[in-house]
């Protein structure tokens, strides 16, 4: 299943034509219902197309 997860490096490569303004990998505790609890890996990307 790890092959399905996004990483900062993968996003930087996939969006290489854009100017990356913010790229961050973090972990957060999520509480989204009784069956979706615990630590979650999060990748945040904010990018801009200067064209």
N, C-alpha and C positions, 0 to 999 in steps of 0.2 A: 503493500500500500504506500510505502514511502515514495515510490516513483510517481505517485499522483499528487504529491505535495509541491507547492510552490516554494521557491527560495528567492532570496534577494538577487543572487547571481543569475538565476533563470529569468527573472523579470527584467533585470538590467539588459540581458542579452535579447530577449524577445521585443523589448521596447527601445532598442538601441538607436532608432531614428528620432527619438524624442529627447528633450532635455529633462533630465531627472532633477526635480526640485527637492524631493524627499523620498528616501528609501530606508526602511527600518524593519528589522526582525525583532520581535519581542514575544513574551509569553504572558498570558493573562488568565485569571480565573474567570470562567464563564458560568452563569446560572441562567440557563434558558429552558427551564422546565425540569421536571424530576429525572428525566432520562438523558439530559444533556448538561452535565455538571463536570467541573474540574478544570485542569490546566489546558490551555489551548495555545498553540503556536500561531502567531499572526505575522503576516508580512504586509506592510503598508507602502504603497507607491503613489506618489503624486508626480505627474509628468506633464510637460507642456510641448505642444507641437509648434515650433517657431515659424513654420511656413505659412 
